[in-house]
Amino acid sequence: MTVVPVELGARRYDVLIEAGALDRAAELLSPYARDRLIVVTDETVAAAQLPRLRHPSIVPIVLPAGEATKSWPQLETLCDRLLDLEVERGEHIVALGGGVIGDLTGFAASIVKRGIGFVQVPTTLLAQVDSSVGGKTAINARAGKNLIGAFYQPSFVLIDPTVLDTLPARELRAGYAEVVKYGLISDPDFFAWCEAHAADLLAGKSEAREHAIAYSVAAKARIVAEDERETADRRALLNLGHTFGHALEAETGFGPALLHGEAVAAGMGLAYRFSAERGLCRTGEAARVVEHLRTIGLPHDAVSAGVNASGERLAGHMAHDKKKAGGRVPFILARGIGEAFVDKSVALEEVAAFLDSTPLASESASRHEARVGE
């Protein structure tokens, strides 16, 4: 068992990481449950994991699976269901699922009766190492991803690495993008560990998985404790790859053609290539990042993500970025592996020109189709 504290003063909470913890959920969640446990999940996770929650009185709220669930209609459905259940301010609801369920449930918890408690029980690698920790909650809007939301911290996060055994290989790879991100941001040694052990992690070796999860959670917890609401540049570093990636997701309609982690991977490859083009980092380091993503089977640019759109169109999506200030969108670029920084000097016209310099998407469409079909 590993316990990682997220130090936020009076709102401090723990992240517990333990193989098999889901089977002890009734015991581990007892401080957050009264005579019932309201569990928000989706249809896929309900079938695979809900039976393991052996609580004597579970009240499940089962929503559709997929990114489209992070929407106004599903938020309304969830809030109405919670109100029908007469949820009280002193209660906690449980988010059992991936990033979509965690984001939606956390946002609902932040607004129902002006705030009720919630617990995160993430069931995807991406959610375990990133979205379940830190209190960012949101839904998507027509203008872009995560534009409607709130900072609202959970009371507890329960991570069981064994739930990853039921994930499709594609979903597991997509989650790995958020693992390797921590090395690319600030720890070249961890990136080297990822190069050496990513195959073990993806193959299901428990030691590699547990190390990657514990390291990632601890890294994020430190950053969140320093800059909870992203008012300084520290937490913004966690957005490495996301500005490019969100544009790719918007272009594909936030649908199953491109998973969030795949978009982030493509975005990180683009961020390093763009950094090299601007003379910020060595071309060889950018190539090393791209090669690692390619070897793992992740996209590393718009081409390998299956997106064939002009740079101007993709930059247009970026113009709606929620972090935009003074007419500029901040980009997370890098001076090298483990040396990410916030650059607020980038013009979207420059980004559009860079994106237009990449090959046509048709050159790698077959690779993308093969990945989607897994």
TILUM-138471 format. One record per residue (C-alpha): residue in three letters; z, x, y. Coordinates in nm, 4 decimals, decimal comma. Each point is the difference from the previous one (the first is absolute). Layout:
<marses>
MARSE ALA Z X Y $
...
</marses>
This chain:
<marses>
MARSE MET 0,0000 0,0000 0,0000 $
MARSE THR -0,0843 0,1178 0,3513 $
MARSE VAL 0,1388 -0,1640 0,3129 $
MARSE VAL -0,1669 0,0754 0,3327 $
MARSE PRO 0,1779 -0,1272 0,3131 $
MARSE VAL -0,1962 -0,1254 0,2990 $
MARSE GLU 0,2340 0,0889 0,2852 $
MARSE LEU -0,0317 -0,2628 0,2728 $
MARSE GLY 0,3578 -0,0357 0,1156 $
MARSE ALA 0,1332 -0,3506 -0,0589 $
MARSE ARG -0,3282 -0,0912 -0,1732 $
MARSE ARG 0,0203 0,2848 -0,2500 $
MARSE TYR -0,1200 -0,0809 -0,3514 $
MARSE ASP -0,0617 0,1724 -0,3302 $
MARSE VAL -0,3111 0,0477 -0,2075 $
MARSE LEU 0,0912 0,0151 -0,3689 $
MARSE ILE -0,2538 0,1603 -0,2345 $
MARSE GLU 0,0638 -0,0356 -0,3730 $
MARSE ALA -0,2180 -0,0491 -0,3058 $
MARSE GLY 0,0891 -0,3365 -0,1519 $
MARSE ALA 0,1817 -0,1222 0,3114 $
MARSE LEU -0,1921 -0,3280 -0,0011 $
MARSE ASP 0,1663 -0,0921 -0,3281 $
MARSE ARG 0,3381 0,0410 0,1755 $
MARSE ALA -0,1079 -0,1937 0,3068 $
MARSE ALA 0,2572 -0,2766 -0,0467 $
MARSE GLU 0,2741 0,2632 0,0272 $
MARSE LEU -0,1629 0,2152 0,2691 $
MARSE LEU -0,0950 -0,2944 0,2209 $
MARSE SER 0,3304 -0,1844 -0,0398 $
MARSE PRO 0,1263 0,1100 0,3457 $
MARSE TYR -0,3016 -0,1752 0,1526 $
MARSE ALA 0,0007 -0,3197 -0,2083 $
MARSE ARG 0,2240 -0,3038 0,0129 $
MARSE ASP -0,0434 -0,2650 -0,2661 $
MARSE ARG -0,3786 0,0421 0,0061 $
MARSE LEU -0,2610 0,2701 0,0479 $
MARSE ILE -0,3073 -0,1028 0,1981 $
MARSE VAL -0,2841 0,2261 -0,1105 $
MARSE VAL -0,3325 0,0147 0,1815 $
MARSE THR -0,2788 0,1421 -0,2135 $
MARSE ASP -0,3658 -0,0461 -0,0837 $
MARSE GLU -0,1734 -0,1398 -0,3050 $
MARSE THR -0,0781 0,3388 -0,1525 $
MARSE VAL 0,3490 0,1461 0,0421 $
MARSE ALA 0,1650 -0,3259 -0,1083 $
MARSE ALA -0,1712 0,0280 -0,3376 $
MARSE ALA 0,0691 0,3716 -0,0472 $
MARSE GLN 0,3455 0,0572 0,1517 $
MARSE LEU 0,1852 -0,3205 0,0877 $
MARSE PRO 0,1342 -0,0465 -0,3586 $
MARSE ARG 0,1849 0,3316 0,0375 $
MARSE LEU 0,2171 -0,1441 0,2799 $
MARSE ARG 0,2687 -0,1404 -0,2246 $
MARSE HIS 0,1931 -0,1812 0,2707 $
MARSE PRO 0,1659 -0,3264 -0,1081 $
MARSE SER -0,1557 -0,1998 0,2832 $
MARSE ILE -0,3358 0,1233 0,1256 $
MARSE VAL -0,1961 -0,2104 0,2469 $
MARSE PRO -0,3542 0,1430 -0,0012 $
MARSE ILE -0,2544 -0,0474 0,2779 $
MARSE VAL -0,3337 0,1063 -0,1446 $
MARSE LEU -0,2894 0,0693 0,2377 $
MARSE PRO -0,3623 0,1023 -0,0638 $
MARSE ALA -0,0622 0,3685 -0,0669 $
MARSE GLY -0,2073 0,2110 0,2364 $
MARSE GLU -0,0242 0,1204 0,3597 $
MARSE ALA -0,1102 -0,3455 0,1163 $
MARSE THR 0,3581 -0,1182 -0,0555 $
MARSE LYS 0,1081 0,1974 0,3092 $
MARSE SER -0,1161 -0,2882 0,2179 $
MARSE TRP 0,1192 -0,2770 0,2305 $
MARSE PRO -0,0520 -0,2723 -0,2655 $
MARSE GLN 0,2031 0,1823 -0,2643 $
MARSE LEU 0,2697 0,0919 0,2532 $
MARSE GLU 0,0298 -0,3689 0,0868 $
MARSE THR 0,0113 -0,0933 -0,3674 $
MARSE LEU 0,2774 0,2508 -0,0671 $
MARSE CYS 0,2068 -0,1001 0,3039 $
MARSE ASP -0,0299 -0,3693 -0,0848 $
MARSE ARG 0,1058 0,0679 -0,3579 $
MARSE LEU 0,3053 0,1969 0,1157 $
MARSE LEU 0,0968 -0,2797 0,2362 $
MARSE ASP -0,0485 -0,2577 -0,2773 $
MARSE LEU 0,2464 0,2049 -0,2043 $
MARSE GLU 0,2425 -0,0150 0,2962 $
MARSE VAL 0,0329 0,3757 0,0040 $
MARSE GLU 0,2961 0,1100 0,2092 $
MARSE ARG 0,0315 0,2906 0,2393 $
MARSE GLY 0,2525 0,1685 -0,2268 $
MARSE GLU -0,2343 -0,0032 -0,2985 $
MARSE HIS -0,2423 0,2689 -0,1147 $
MARSE ILE -0,3457 -0,0581 -0,1386 $
MARSE VAL -0,1654 0,2481 -0,2334 $
MARSE ALA -0,3530 0,1368 0,0452 $
MARSE LEU -0,1227 0,0795 -0,3516 $
MARSE GLY -0,3475 0,1447 0,0251 $
MARSE GLY -0,2243 0,2461 0,1756 $
MARSE GLY -0,0557 0,0629 0,3680 $
MARSE VAL -0,1506 -0,3427 0,0666 $
MARSE ILE 0,3026 -0,1882 -0,1327 $
MARSE GLY 0,2424 0,2446 0,1595 $
MARSE ASP -0,1641 -0,0231 0,3430 $
MARSE LEU -0,0337 -0,3785 -0,0097 $
MARSE THR 0,3520 -0,0626 -0,1320 $
MARSE GLY 0,1576 0,2379 0,2483 $
MARSE PHE -0,1812 -0,1650 0,2899 $
MARSE ALA 0,1036 -0,3463 -0,1191 $
MARSE ALA 0,3600 0,1207 -0,0313 $
MARSE SER -0,0125 0,1278 0,3576 $
MARSE ILE -0,0996 -0,3383 0,1471 $
MARSE VAL 0,1534 -0,2693 -0,2231 $
MARSE LYS 0,3129 -0,1232 0,1760 $
MARSE ARG -0,0358 0,3037 0,2289 $
MARSE GLY 0,0689 0,2364 -0,2863 $
MARSE ILE 0,1192 -0,0108 -0,3601 $
MARSE GLY 0,0628 0,2915 -0,2330 $
MARSE PHE -0,2540 0,1384 -0,2430 $
MARSE VAL -0,0217 0,2559 -0,2778 $
MARSE GLN -0,3059 0,1974 -0,1021 $
MARSE VAL -0,0837 0,0430 -0,3697 $
MARSE PRO -0,3404 0,1716 0,0187 $
MARSE THR -0,2247 -0,0123 -0,3057 $
MARSE THR -0,2899 0,2242 0,1045 $
MARSE LEU 0,0013 0,3734 0,0614 $
MARSE LEU -0,1221 -0,0538 0,3557 $
MARSE ALA 0,2850 -0,2384 0,0772 $
MARSE GLN 0,2580 0,2209 -0,1709 $
MARSE VAL -0,0846 0,3111 0,1990 $
MARSE ASP -0,0914 -0,1575 0,3326 $
MARSE SER -0,0002 -0,3644 0,1028 $
MARSE SER 0,3327 -0,1077 -0,1525 $
MARSE VAL 0,1928 0,2529 0,2116 $
MARSE GLY 0,0217 -0,0001 0,3780 $
MARSE GLY -0,0047 -0,3640 0,1065 $
MARSE LYS -0,3615 -0,0488 0,1030 $
MARSE THR -0,0938 -0,3598 -0,0812 $
MARSE ALA -0,3225 -0,1754 0,0911 $
MARSE ILE -0,2946 -0,2222 -0,0747 $
MARSE ASN -0,3643 0,0626 0,0774 $
MARSE ALA -0,2011 -0,1691 0,2732 $
MARSE ARG -0,3713 -0,0518 0,0587 $
MARSE ALA 0,0082 0,2927 0,2435 $
MARSE GLY 0,1490 0,2438 -0,2509 $
MARSE LYS 0,2663 0,1036 -0,2455 $
MARSE ASN 0,3754 -0,0427 0,0572 $
MARSE LEU -0,0428 -0,1227 0,3581 $
MARSE ILE 0,2605 -0,2774 -0,0322 $
MARSE GLY 0,3414 0,1170 -0,1139 $
MARSE ALA 0,3434 0,1397 0,0721 $
MARSE PHE 0,2244 0,2948 -0,0716 $
MARSE TYR 0,2559 -0,1515 -0,2362 $
MARSE GLN 0,1965 0,2129 -0,2440 $
MARSE PRO 0,0880 -0,1085 -0,3546 $
MARSE SER 0,3593 0,0063 -0,1182 $
MARSE PHE -0,0819 0,1879 -0,3197 $
MARSE VAL -0,3012 0,1422 -0,1836 $
MARSE LEU -0,0074 0,0093 -0,3807 $
MARSE ILE -0,2709 0,2194 -0,1554 $
MARSE ASP -0,0693 0,0044 -0,3736 $
MARSE PRO -0,2790 0,2484 -0,0870 $
MARSE THR -0,0574 -0,1691 -0,3380 $
MARSE VAL -0,1680 -0,2961 0,1690 $
MARSE LEU -0,2924 0,2313 0,0716 $
MARSE ASP -0,0877 -0,0062 -0,3704 $
MARSE THR -0,1657 -0,3393 0,0509 $
MARSE LEU -0,2133 0,1081 0,2976 $
MARSE PRO -0,3755 0,0435 -0,0408 $
MARSE ALA -0,1139 0,3610 0,0385 $
MARSE ARG -0,1807 -0,0819 0,3243 $
MARSE GLU 0,3161 -0,1437 0,1609 $
MARSE LEU 0,2021 0,3007 -0,1107 $
MARSE ARG -0,2513 0,2387 0,1558 $
MARSE ALA 0,0002 -0,2016 0,3203 $
MARSE GLY 0,3784 0,0325 0,0199 $
MARSE TYR -0,0242 0,3737 -0,0583 $
MARSE ALA -0,1743 0,0312 0,3363 $
MARSE GLU 0,3300 -0,0807 0,1688 $
MARSE VAL 0,1749 0,2663 -0,2101 $
MARSE VAL -0,2313 0,2869 0,0863 $
MARSE LYS 0,0141 -0,1101 0,3635 $
MARSE TYR 0,3515 0,1440 0,0325 $
MARSE GLY -0,1239 0,3446 -0,0954 $
MARSE LEU -0,2913 -0,0214 0,2401 $
MARSE ILE 0,2283 -0,1064 0,2853 $
MARSE SER 0,2628 0,2719 -0,0129 $
MARSE ASP 0,0486 0,1733 -0,3355 $
MARSE PRO -0,2742 0,2269 -0,1380 $
MARSE ASP 0,2216 0,0827 -0,2991 $
MARSE PHE 0,0137 -0,3667 -0,0982 $
MARSE PHE -0,3773 -0,0245 0,0393 $
MARSE ALA -0,0283 0,2936 -0,2401 $
MARSE TRP 0,2359 -0,1853 -0,2380 $
MARSE CYS -0,2304 -0,3002 0,0243 $
MARSE GLU -0,3028 0,2142 -0,0835 $
MARSE ALA 0,1820 0,1254 -0,3097 $
MARSE HIS 0,1651 -0,3216 -0,1161 $
MARSE ALA -0,2064 -0,2977 0,1221 $
MARSE ALA -0,1665 -0,0335 -0,3395 $
MARSE ASP 0,3420 -0,0193 -0,1699 $
MARSE LEU 0,1179 -0,2622 0,2471 $
MARSE LEU -0,3093 -0,2137 -0,0558 $
MARSE ALA 0,0239 0,0464 -0,3770 $
MARSE GLY 0,3473 -0,1540 -0,0003 $
MARSE LYS 0,2212 0,3029 -0,0505 $
MARSE SER 0,3409 -0,1190 0,1157 $
MARSE GLU 0,1239 0,3320 0,1406 $
MARSE ALA -0,3003 0,0332 0,2319 $
MARSE ARG 0,0198 -0,3628 0,1095 $
MARSE GLU 0,3702 0,0062 0,0736 $
MARSE HIS -0,0249 0,3270 0,1923 $
MARSE ALA -0,2908 -0,1300 0,2098 $
MARSE ILE 0,1767 -0,3274 0,0784 $
MARSE ALA 0,3343 0,1613 0,0852 $
MARSE TYR -0,1636 0,2652 0,2191 $
MARSE SER -0,2150 -0,2537 0,1837 $
MARSE VAL 0,2862 -0,2430 0,0623 $
MARSE ALA 0,2259 0,2792 0,1294 $
MARSE ALA -0,2758 0,1262 0,2297 $
MARSE LYS -0,0632 -0,3443 0,1421 $
MARSE ALA 0,3713 -0,0762 0,0349 $
MARSE ARG 0,0468 0,3125 0,2137 $
MARSE ILE -0,2883 -0,0933 0,2261 $
MARSE VAL 0,1131 -0,3624 0,0381 $
MARSE ALA 0,3539 0,1098 0,0843 $
MARSE GLU -0,1380 0,2197 0,2789 $
MARSE ASP -0,2521 -0,2479 0,1427 $
MARSE GLU 0,0535 -0,3495 -0,1376 $
MARSE ARG -0,2323 -0,1919 0,2331 $
MARSE GLU -0,2681 0,2638 0,0454 $
MARSE THR 0,0937 0,0525 0,3635 $
MARSE ALA -0,0455 0,3754 -0,0409 $
MARSE ASP -0,2697 0,1900 -0,1825 $
MARSE ARG 0,2146 0,0736 -0,3057 $
MARSE ARG -0,0519 -0,3251 -0,1911 $
MARSE ALA -0,3580 -0,0249 0,1215 $
MARSE LEU -0,0816 0,2925 -0,2323 $
MARSE LEU 0,0378 -0,2410 -0,2913 $
MARSE ASN -0,3236 -0,1581 0,1231 $
MARSE LEU -0,2063 0,2973 -0,1166 $
MARSE GLY -0,3270 -0,1475 -0,1270 $
MARSE HIS 0,0893 -0,3520 0,1069 $
MARSE THR -0,2062 -0,0294 0,3187 $
MARSE PHE -0,3177 0,0941 -0,1835 $
MARSE GLY 0,1159 -0,1887 -0,3099 $
MARSE HIS 0,0806 -0,3271 0,1760 $
MARSE ALA -0,3494 0,0020 0,1526 $
MARSE LEU -0,1497 0,0329 -0,3476 $
MARSE GLU 0,2205 -0,2844 -0,1251 $
MARSE ALA -0,1013 -0,2203 0,2917 $
MARSE GLU -0,3664 0,0679 -0,0728 $
MARSE THR 0,0488 -0,1092 -0,3627 $
MARSE GLY 0,1966 -0,3110 0,1024 $
MARSE PHE 0,3341 0,1200 -0,1389 $
MARSE GLY -0,1276 -0,1024 -0,3402 $
MARSE PRO 0,0092 0,1450 -0,3522 $
MARSE ALA -0,3025 0,2225 0,0626 $
MARSE LEU 0,2285 0,2557 0,1663 $
MARSE LEU 0,3720 0,0233 -0,0724 $
MARSE HIS 0,2360 0,1078 0,2775 $
MARSE GLY 0,0870 0,3291 -0,1689 $
MARSE GLU -0,3683 0,0746 -0,0543 $
MARSE ALA -0,0640 -0,0621 0,3690 $
MARSE VAL 0,2879 0,2310 0,0939 $
MARSE ALA -0,1368 0,2712 -0,2290 $
MARSE ALA -0,3439 -0,0300 0,1602 $
MARSE GLY 0,1690 0,0036 0,3401 $
MARSE MET 0,1913 0,3191 -0,0787 $
MARSE GLY -0,3172 0,1719 -0,1126 $
MARSE LEU -0,1695 -0,1080 0,3214 $
MARSE ALA 0,2987 0,1065 0,2125 $
MARSE TYR -0,0084 0,3505 -0,1465 $
MARSE ARG -0,3770 0,0276 0,0306 $
MARSE PHE 0,0171 -0,1240 0,3601 $
MARSE SER 0,2763 0,2526 0,0704 $
MARSE ALA -0,2174 0,2782 -0,1390 $
MARSE GLU -0,2979 -0,1168 0,2047 $
MARSE ARG 0,2157 0,0155 0,3144 $
MARSE GLY 0,1074 0,3538 -0,0881 $
MARSE LEU 0,3613 -0,0999 -0,0648 $
MARSE CYS 0,0206 0,1114 -0,3618 $
MARSE ARG -0,2022 0,2236 -0,2279 $
MARSE THR -0,2963 -0,1539 -0,1768 $
MARSE GLY 0,1340 0,1344 -0,3288 $
MARSE GLU 0,3250 -0,1948 0,0330 $
MARSE ALA -0,1878 -0,3221 0,0716 $
MARSE ALA -0,2189 0,0708 -0,3018 $
MARSE ARG 0,3108 0,0546 -0,2145 $
MARSE VAL 0,1352 -0,3426 0,0985 $
MARSE VAL -0,3332 -0,1691 -0,0674 $
MARSE GLU -0,0358 0,1755 -0,3363 $
MARSE HIS 0,3468 -0,1111 -0,1121 $
MARSE LEU -0,0697 -0,3622 0,0898 $
MARSE ARG -0,3376 0,0169 -0,1726 $
MARSE THR 0,1498 0,1564 -0,3137 $
MARSE ILE 0,2599 -0,2758 -0,0259 $
MARSE GLY -0,2708 -0,2640 0,0321 $
MARSE LEU 0,0855 -0,1152 0,3501 $
MARSE PRO -0,2493 -0,0491 0,2844 $
MARSE HIS 0,0045 0,2654 0,2700 $
MARSE ASP -0,2340 -0,1475 0,2634 $
MARSE ALA -0,1888 -0,3193 0,0841 $
MARSE VAL -0,2727 0,0947 -0,2471 $
MARSE SER 0,2241 0,0287 -0,3036 $
MARSE ALA 0,1912 -0,3107 0,1131 $
MARSE GLY -0,3222 -0,1966 -0,0308 $
MARSE VAL -0,0201 -0,0835 0,3706 $
MARSE ASN -0,3404 0,0168 0,1655 $
MARSE ALA 0,0595 -0,0765 0,3668 $
MARSE SER -0,0843 0,1731 0,3237 $
MARSE GLY 0,2541 0,2189 0,1716 $
MARSE GLU -0,0084 -0,2345 0,2971 $
MARSE ARG 0,0891 -0,2965 -0,2189 $
MARSE LEU 0,2884 0,1818 -0,1685 $
MARSE ALA 0,1269 0,1288 0,3348 $
MARSE GLY -0,0117 -0,3597 0,1216 $
MARSE HIS 0,2516 -0,0916 -0,2700 $
MARSE MET 0,2213 0,2880 0,1145 $
MARSE ALA -0,0012 -0,1374 0,3548 $
MARSE HIS 0,2322 -0,2772 -0,1238 $
MARSE ASP 0,2573 0,2500 -0,1294 $
MARSE LYS 0,3516 -0,1213 0,0831 $
MARSE LYS 0,0999 0,3513 0,1097 $
MARSE LYS -0,2640 0,0082 0,2739 $
MARSE ALA 0,1433 0,0946 0,3398 $
MARSE GLY -0,1699 0,0636 0,3312 $
MARSE GLY -0,3349 -0,0786 -0,1563 $
MARSE ARG 0,0381 0,2806 -0,2569 $
MARSE VAL 0,0637 -0,0243 -0,3724 $
MARSE PRO 0,2298 0,2780 -0,1255 $
MARSE PHE -0,1358 0,1886 -0,3009 $
MARSE ILE 0,2003 0,1992 -0,2520 $
MARSE LEU -0,1877 0,3268 -0,0377 $
MARSE ALA 0,0963 0,3343 -0,1542 $
MARSE ARG 0,0092 0,3688 0,0775 $
MARSE GLY 0,0203 0,0701 -0,3704 $
MARSE ILE 0,1476 -0,1349 -0,3221 $
MARSE GLY 0,3531 -0,1113 0,0832 $
MARSE GLU -0,0641 0,0245 0,3747 $
MARSE ALA -0,0819 -0,3528 0,1152 $
MARSE PHE 0,0443 -0,0990 0,3633 $
MARSE VAL -0,0737 -0,2905 0,2342 $
MARSE ASP -0,3097 0,0438 0,2169 $
MARSE LYS -0,0314 -0,2460 0,2885 $
MARSE SER -0,3049 0,1633 0,1526 $
MARSE VAL -0,2618 -0,1295 -0,2422 $
MARSE ALA -0,2738 -0,2256 0,1386 $
MARSE LEU -0,1341 -0,2660 -0,2351 $
MARSE GLU -0,3525 0,1035 0,0951 $
MARSE GLU 0,0756 0,3420 -0,1470 $
MARSE VAL 0,1281 -0,1597 -0,3190 $
MARSE ALA -0,3089 -0,2203 -0,0245 $
MARSE ALA -0,2269 0,3027 0,0302 $
MARSE PHE 0,1994 0,1826 -0,2685 $
MARSE LEU -0,0241 -0,2963 -0,2381 $
MARSE ASP -0,3737 -0,0267 0,0583 $
MARSE SER -0,0353 0,3627 -0,1069 $
MARSE THR 0,1120 -0,0832 -0,3564 $
MARSE PRO -0,2540 -0,0764 -0,2763 $
MARSE LEU -0,1171 -0,3527 -0,0755 $
MARSE ALA 0,2274 -0,2108 -0,2172 $
MARSE SER -0,2771 -0,0473 -0,2569 $
MARSE GLU 0,0553 0,3590 -0,1122 $
MARSE SER 0,3334 -0,0907 -0,1598 $
MARSE ALA -0,0193 -0,3759 -0,0518 $
MARSE SER -0,0234 0,0444 -0,3769 $
MARSE ARG 0,3238 0,2015 -0,0075 $
MARSE HIS 0,1764 -0,2701 0,1990 $
MARSE GLU -0,1293 -0,2786 -0,2246 $
MARSE ALA 0,1268 0,1885 -0,3058 $
MARSE ARG 0,3454 0,0307 0,1569 $
MARSE VAL 0,0146 -0,3685 0,0957 $
MARSE GLY -0,0949 -0,0994 -0,3535 $
MARSE GLU 0,3013 0,1681 -0,1607 $
</marses>
